[in-house]
Amino acid sequence: MRKKRLTSLLVSIALLAVLIIFIAKLDTGEQTASVDSLRLNEIMLSNKGSVPDGSGDYPDWIEIYNGSSESADISGYGLSDSLLEGPKYVFPAGTVLQSGEYIVVWCSGDSSEELHAPFKINAEEEAVLFDPTSRVVDSADLMAVDTGLTLSRQSDGNWAAMKPSPGFENSDAGIAAYEAELMSTEDMGLYINEFMASNATTILDSFGVYSDWVEIYNTTLQEIDLSGFGISDSIAQPMKYRLPEGTSIAPGGYLVIFLSGNEGIQNGELHAPFGLRAYEEDVVLSSANGRIVDSISYSRMEADVSMARTPDGTGEFAQSAQPT
């Protein structure tokens, strides 16, 4: 009888201790999100000048989202491009995702940098998130999408091709917020000054072709080195083409870039390997670190009509039937 009473007392003490610990955690707000709230959220398989990492490079990437109202300690969780091969990248100790927070892992093939995985991804593989016991938390079969777009998880759980929105929700508002974040806060004095998206008879390049063109204007009193700067026809892919080493623009000077499909310095002219559509496109100038220096979006352009700032550099854009 005495032994049974002692056993019962010990059990009661143990249960009381568990209850005290549970109440203490509630009091301190220490809570952990359910594994089910963690999910793969956005994946970029063809990051060619779209989303720069911290070093100004453009590896593909995988984004994870904590959709719960609680924080999630993902220390020891793993990512892989293969369900059978298990985790290839493991999150270090102390990695915590707050409620509603996103984290991006760069699939560069080189894990020497923080949040860089030792594998690359392609459309023939899969993306897999594992918990610390190597149990599958979430996975996605990868598929090809157009360059500059991502595979983005929708509210219904399905995946769709969208413009990138890393760190923001997969929606038009999230895309706009990410693009706004890319805009440089530094005024470099460099501006897109004039461009033509439908050059039919106006300006011939050195190849004898009426190529589209963009003019950049330097409003400062110093020469600016444009080596590694980007020119593009898409805000979603601002580094579509990097200007070659040695490209510069004189103080108060103008630089014309022919969007001819050729590339680099050709016959003393600067050429980029794409053209502009006559409707619904962007013209984007980016700094060497991927920040957007200046951009304009247009709806429709008539043949041999340019869009030009008046006055140069600082004015609003307006159509001009007399390109300069």
C-alpha positions as a printed NumPy array, in Angstrom:
array([[  0.   ,   0.   ,   0.   ],
       [  2.788,   2.408,   0.977],
       [  4.626,   1.568,  -2.267],
       [  1.526,   2.331,  -4.365],
       [  1.074,   5.665,  -2.585],
       [  4.718,   6.561,  -3.276],
       [  4.374,   5.65 ,  -6.972],
       [  1.192,   7.676,  -7.249],
       [  2.886,  10.64 ,  -5.585],
       [  5.849,  10.479,  -7.98 ],
       [  3.521,  10.335, -11.003],
       [  1.596,  13.334,  -9.685],
       [  4.825,  15.291,  -9.192],
       [  5.961,  14.467, -12.742],
       [  2.641,  15.557, -14.232],
       [  2.77 ,  18.758, -12.197],
       [  6.282,  19.483, -13.48 ],
       [  5.164,  19.028, -17.087],
       [  2.209,  21.339, -16.47 ],
       [  4.458,  24.011, -14.928],
       [  6.842,  23.882, -17.921],
       [  3.928,  24.139, -20.357],
       [  2.462,  27.136, -18.507],
       [  5.888,  28.787, -18.348],
       [  6.282,  28.462, -22.12 ],
       [  2.882,  30.009, -22.654],
       [  3.771,  32.874, -20.327],
       [  7.03 ,  33.611, -22.153],
       [  5.432,  33.29 , -25.585],
       [  7.819,  30.467, -26.554],
       [  5.969,  28.637, -29.304],
       [  7.041,  26.664, -32.329],
       [  5.233,  26.447, -35.63 ],
       [  3.887,  23.138, -36.86 ],
       [  5.947,  21.407, -39.524],
       [  2.856,  21.506, -41.746],
       [  3.031,  25.321, -41.866],
       [  6.443,  25.292, -43.595],
       [  6.325,  25.043, -47.371],
       [  8.234,  25.557, -50.573],
       [  6.837,  28.824, -51.903],
       [  8.734,  30.057, -54.963],
       [ 11.414,  28.533, -57.186],
       [ 13.536,  30.157, -59.91 ],
       [ 15.078,  27.802, -62.46 ],
       [ 16.373,  30.29 , -65.028],
       [ 17.725,  33.264, -63.098],
       [ 19.508,  35.065, -65.907],
       [ 19.731,  38.637, -64.702],
       [ 16.551,  38.657, -62.603],
       [ 17.261,  38.31 , -58.864],
       [ 20.798,  39.082, -57.594],
       [ 22.279,  37.374, -54.565],
       [ 24.392,  39.305, -52.057],
       [ 27.445,  39.1  , -54.33 ],
       [ 25.75 ,  40.42 , -57.456],
       [ 25.564,  36.954, -59.049],
       [ 22.408,  35.29 , -60.385],
       [ 22.126,  31.639, -59.293],
       [ 18.787,  29.832, -59.259],
       [ 17.019,  29.723, -55.885],
       [ 14.346,  28.158, -53.674],
       [ 12.169,  30.133, -51.251],
       [ 10.59 ,  28.696, -48.076],
       [  7.659,  30.3  , -46.271],
       [  6.418,  29.998, -42.685],
       [  2.65 ,  30.274, -43.036],
       [  1.778,  29.865, -39.356],
       [  1.182,  32.46 , -36.66 ],
       [  4.201,  31.152, -34.727],
       [  7.959,  31.209, -35.239],
       [  9.678,  28.156, -36.691],
       [ 13.17 ,  26.948, -35.775],
       [ 14.4  ,  25.289, -38.986],
       [ 17.853,  24.404, -37.669],
       [ 18.74 ,  21.001, -39.123],
       [ 16.084,  21.135, -41.83 ],
       [ 17.381,  20.265, -45.273],
       [ 16.88 ,  21.01 , -48.962],
       [ 17.615,  18.837, -51.952],
       [ 17.005,  18.416, -55.658],
       [ 16.329,  14.691, -55.142],
       [ 13.872,  12.844, -52.94 ],
       [ 15.972,   9.676, -53.066],
       [ 19.31 ,  11.315, -52.287],
       [ 18.035,  13.118, -49.171],
       [ 19.132,  16.492, -47.783],
       [ 22.059,  18.142, -49.583],
       [ 21.868,  21.498, -47.826],
       [ 21.182,  21.761, -44.075],
       [ 20.144,  24.976, -42.341],
       [ 22.649,  25.925, -39.626],
       [ 21.823,  26.081, -35.917],
       [ 19.888,  29.165, -34.917],
       [ 17.993,  29.553, -38.206],
       [ 14.525,  30.786, -37.239],
       [ 11.679,  31.864, -39.494],
       [  9.246,  34.281, -37.895],
       [  5.538,  34.077, -38.624],
       [  4.89 ,  35.029, -42.251],
       [  8.62 ,  35.206, -43.022],
       [ 10.391,  33.971, -46.165],
       [ 13.916,  32.637, -46.634],
       [ 15.769,  32.158, -49.936],
       [ 18.442,  29.514, -50.521],
       [ 20.646,  30.075, -53.566],
       [ 21.233,  26.877, -55.563],
       [ 24.656,  27.925, -56.842],
       [ 26.494,  24.63 , -56.436],
       [ 28.92 ,  26.291, -54.008],
       [ 28.09 ,  26.169, -50.29 ],
       [ 31.017,  28.329, -49.166],
       [ 28.68 ,  31.344, -48.815],
       [ 25.793,  31.694, -46.379],
       [ 22.465,  30.303, -47.66 ],
       [ 24.129,  28.825, -50.753],
       [ 23.427,  25.151, -51.501],
       [ 25.979,  22.715, -52.972],
       [ 23.612,  21.766, -55.8  ],
       [ 21.943,  23.373, -58.804],
       [ 18.392,  22.839, -60.014],
       [ 16.808,  22.258, -63.41 ],
       [ 13.409,  21.445, -64.872],
       [ 14.072,  17.687, -64.889],
       [ 14.425,  17.489, -61.092],
       [ 12.432,  18.205, -57.941],
       [ 12.74 ,  20.451, -54.92 ],
       [ 12.376,  18.788, -51.525],
       [ 12.249,  20.165, -47.978],
       [ 13.186,  17.71 , -45.196],
       [ 12.859,  17.97 , -41.42 ],
       [ 15.875,  17.108, -39.185],
       [ 14.866,  13.4  , -39.223],
       [ 14.914,  13.425, -43.063],
       [ 11.133,  13.194, -43.209],
       [  9.696,  14.989, -46.239],
       [  7.935,  18.209, -45.22 ],
       [  7.145,  19.432, -48.742],
       [  8.179,  18.772, -52.333],
       [  7.556,  20.089, -55.838],
       [  8.112,  18.603, -59.273],
       [ 10.009,  21.207, -61.275],
       [  9.057,  22.282, -64.782],
       [ 10.433,  24.691, -67.355],
       [  9.2  ,  28.29 , -67.359],
       [ 10.276,  31.281, -69.424],
       [ 13.503,  33.011, -68.441],
       [ 12.81 ,  35.735, -65.883],
       [  9.765,  33.939, -64.414],
       [  9.476,  31.723, -61.341],
       [  7.38 ,  28.746, -60.295],
       [  5.18 ,  30.349, -57.645],
       [  2.812,  28.595, -55.265],
       [ -0.718,  29.966, -55.435],
       [ -3.296,  30.266, -52.651],
       [ -4.961,  27.045, -53.865],
       [ -1.676,  25.143, -53.53 ],
       [ -1.044,  24.837, -57.272],
       [  2.071,  26.17 , -58.991],
       [  2.062,  28.805, -61.743],
       [  4.619,  30.825, -63.702],
       [  4.89 ,  34.421, -62.411],
       [  7.306,  37.302, -62.222],
       [  9.641,  36.916, -59.198],
       [  8.624,  38.166, -55.752],
       [ 11.246,  36.753, -53.311],
       [ 10.545,  37.9  , -49.758],
       [  6.973,  38.866, -50.639],
       [  3.671,  37.124, -51.313],
       [  3.075,  35.525, -54.7  ],
       [  0.678,  38.121, -56.06 ],
       [  0.662,  41.251, -58.202],
       [  1.119,  43.278, -55.018],
       [  4.066,  41.111, -53.967],
       [  5.692,  41.453, -57.4  ],
       [  5.288,  45.234, -57.268],
       [  6.746,  45.344, -53.742],
       [  9.807,  43.334, -54.803],
       [ 10.364,  45.482, -57.9  ],
       [ 10.094,  48.605, -55.74 ],
       [ 12.74 ,  47.117, -53.426],
       [ 15.067,  46.704, -56.423],
       [ 14.86 ,  50.405, -57.226],
       [ 18.069,  52.163, -56.226],
       [ 17.738,  54.811, -53.525],
       [ 20.926,  56.478, -54.789],
       [ 20.592,  59.169, -57.46 ],
       [ 23.587,  58.518, -59.691],
       [ 22.705,  61.263, -62.158],
       [ 22.21 ,  58.64 , -64.897],
       [ 18.929,  58.512, -66.785],
       [ 17.25 ,  56.786, -69.67 ],
       [ 16.818,  59.873, -71.838],
       [ 15.267,  58.652, -75.078],
       [ 14.416,  55.354, -76.771],
       [ 12.766,  54.008, -79.903],
       [ 10.932,  50.67 , -79.982],
       [  9.866,  50.725, -83.647],
       [ 12.691,  52.14 , -85.753],
       [ 11.533,  51.762, -89.351],
       [ 13.352,  54.533, -91.252],
       [ 14.979,  56.866, -88.721],
       [ 18.492,  55.803, -87.64 ],
       [ 20.727,  53.219, -89.298],
       [ 23.313,  51.35 , -87.246],
       [ 26.714,  50.441, -88.722],
       [ 25.298,  47.146, -90.037],
       [ 22.86 ,  49.127, -92.191],
       [ 19.897,  48.04 , -90.056],
       [ 17.177,  50.173, -88.485],
       [ 17.635,  48.753, -84.988],
       [ 15.782,  49.799, -81.846],
       [ 17.891,  51.977, -79.569],
       [ 18.167,  53.479, -76.094],
       [ 19.982,  56.679, -75.136],
       [ 21.518,  57.156, -71.66 ],
       [ 22.329,  60.643, -70.35 ],
       [ 24.901,  61.588, -67.692],
       [ 23.747,  64.725, -65.856],
       [ 26.855,  64.879, -63.636],
       [ 30.183,  66.648, -64.05 ],
       [ 32.149,  63.389, -63.809],
       [ 32.743,  60.542, -66.234],
       [ 30.835,  57.429, -65.066],
       [ 32.159,  53.907, -65.56 ],
       [ 29.281,  51.738, -66.856],
       [ 31.223,  48.459, -66.883],
       [ 28.881,  45.701, -65.713],
       [ 25.787,  47.918, -65.759],
       [ 22.654,  46.278, -67.109],
       [ 20.257,  47.178, -69.889],
       [ 16.982,  45.314, -70.304],
       [ 13.463,  45.248, -71.721],
       [ 11.973,  43.793, -68.523],
       [ 11.842,  44.991, -64.917],
       [ 11.507,  41.321, -63.937],
       [ 14.922,  40.691, -65.564],
       [ 16.845,  43.956, -65.125],
       [ 20.278,  42.481, -65.874],
       [ 19.301,  40.99 , -69.239],
       [ 22.533,  42.27 , -70.756],
       [ 25.659,  43.533, -68.971],
       [ 27.515,  46.377, -70.643],
       [ 31.089,  45.347, -71.499],
       [ 34.181,  46.288, -69.512],
       [ 35.453,  49.737, -70.354],
       [ 32.038,  51.206, -71.193],
       [ 31.815,  54.767, -69.881],
       [ 29.833,  57.951, -70.382],
       [ 31.363,  61.435, -70.41 ],
       [ 30.285,  64.301, -68.118],
       [ 27.067,  65.717, -69.533],
       [ 27.371,  63.092, -72.265],
       [ 25.015,  60.758, -74.102],
       [ 25.444,  57.05 , -74.855],
       [ 23.359,  55.264, -77.5  ],
       [ 22.913,  51.497, -77.22 ],
       [ 21.538,  49.734, -80.304],
       [ 19.161,  46.902, -79.396],
       [ 19.994,  44.986, -82.539],
       [ 20.444,  41.379, -81.438],
       [ 24.211,  41.801, -81.742],
       [ 26.368,  42.037, -78.64 ],
       [ 29.162,  44.258, -77.352],
       [ 31.226,  46.872, -79.19 ],
       [ 30.563,  46.483, -82.905],
       [ 32.092,  48.897, -85.446],
       [ 32.558,  51.463, -82.702],
       [ 28.918,  51.153, -81.562],
       [ 27.474,  49.518, -78.456],
       [ 24.971,  46.739, -79.187],
       [ 22.712,  44.624, -76.944],
       [ 21.394,  41.157, -77.934],
       [ 17.656,  41.908, -77.817],
       [ 15.093,  44.3  , -79.274],
       [ 12.05 ,  46.176, -78.021],
       [  8.462,  45.281, -78.807],
       [  6.231,  48.047, -80.124],
       [  3.807,  47.5  , -77.25 ],
       [  3.749,  46.78 , -73.502],
       [  7.384,  46.501, -72.509],
       [  9.947,  48.142, -70.218],
       [ 13.26 ,  49.904, -70.677],
       [ 15.52 ,  49.359, -67.67 ],
       [ 18.969,  50.615, -66.661],
       [ 20.627,  48.835, -63.71 ],
       [ 23.828,  49.367, -61.752],
       [ 26.486,  46.662, -61.599],
       [ 25.032,  45.299, -58.319],
       [ 21.592,  44.744, -59.881],
       [ 19.827,  47.814, -58.489],
       [ 17.506,  49.564, -60.933],
       [ 18.87 ,  53.054, -61.639],
       [ 16.09 ,  54.159, -63.983],
       [ 13.186,  52.542, -65.836],
       [ 10.101,  53.286, -67.87 ],
       [  7.176,  51.096, -68.918],
       [  5.292,  51.901, -72.101],
       [  2.064,  50.661, -73.66 ],
       [  2.398,  51.251, -77.411],
       [  4.944,  52.922, -79.709],
       [  4.316,  54.124, -83.254],
       [  6.896,  53.567, -85.994],
       [  9.702,  56.147, -86.061],
       [  8.377,  57.865, -82.924],
       [ 10.64 ,  57.978, -79.866],
       [  9.917,  58.53 , -76.193],
       [ 12.111,  61.352, -74.915],
       [ 12.596,  63.321, -71.705],
       [ 12.175,  67.087, -72.001],
       [ 14.324,  68.641, -70.668],
       [ 17.083,  66.027, -70.913],
       [ 17.476,  63.768, -67.911],
       [ 14.993,  65.407, -65.561],
       [ 11.878,  65.928, -67.696],
       [  8.835,  63.712, -68.162],
       [  8.714,  61.291, -71.071],
       [  6.686,  62.279, -74.101],
       [  6.409,  60.967, -77.667],
       [  8.575,  62.709, -80.229],
       [  8.253,  62.476, -84.02 ],
       [ 11.688,  64.117, -84.315],
       [ 14.135,  61.8  , -82.469],
       [ 17.376,  63.347, -81.25 ]])
